[in-house]
Amino acid sequence: MDSISIAGSLLLMRAGQTQQALSTTMMKQAADQQNQMANLLAQNVQQSPRPSAISDSGFNFSTYA
């Protein structure tokens, strides 16, 4: 095997490793964004008034679906 073939193989291998690192980084960023959205939704649920606190009539109307 000549040196050009070895260098080409090395470049292909490094490109594959770089692609894998970028993919892993993108997946981590997506997971972090999903965690942030879940935290925001959990905070929103905690801050929203309960239907029973809004109405004192004999029945409660729920907007949760």
Secondary structure as UniProt FT lines:
FT   HELIX           3..47
FT   HELIX           51..54
//
